[in-house]
Amino acid sequence: MAGPKGSGMPATKPEEPAEPACDLGTIVDVAVGNGSFNTLVAAVTAAELGGTLSSDGPFTVFAPTDDAFAKLAEGTVEGLLGDIPALTSILTYHVVAGKVESTDLVNGPVTTVNGADVEINLDDGVKVNDSNVVIADVQACNGVIHVIDAVLIPPEEEAAPEEATRRLRSSA
């Protein structure tokens, strides 16, 4: 659009409307605000993955509740918090690059940012490996959370923690 005729002002483009701001918060914000993910948030913080999971993403997180972590053998959580490479491997096994809604899921393997696959089974509810999705499609500005009732443990041949962290950060 040109300035007033003869004004010597350059033509300008009408401003495009800005994308609406997201009021939901990031995956980390949603997890913190929920109150059922205190152990997960502590683990993400210990592994220094909070900044990445707060970035643009998008991400899909299969998020175990505090009750899911409580099902692990006594001392496991404390041991993982002291073993950051193992903790990072487990945490990145709960994350898929991209936003995958429950309606997008199909039976079969899905590759996590850890590099190893989780197995999705929709035959009787929604299962991820041996865990049940108890709440699906919890929305966040940078992705979606599916709440699960068990901690996912990656197979022994999972990616090295450094590689898993690199994949997570590169998908951001």
Buried (B, 14 or more C-beta within 10 A) or exposed (E): EEEEEEEEEEEEEEEEEEEEEEEBBBBBBBBBEBEBBBBBBBBBBBBEBBEBBBBEBBBBBBBBBBEBBEEBEEEBBEEBBEBBBBBBBBBBBBBBBEBBEBEEBEEEEBEBBBBBBBEBBEEEEBBBBEBBBBBBBBBBBBBBBBBBBBBBBBEEEBBEBEBBBBBBEEBB
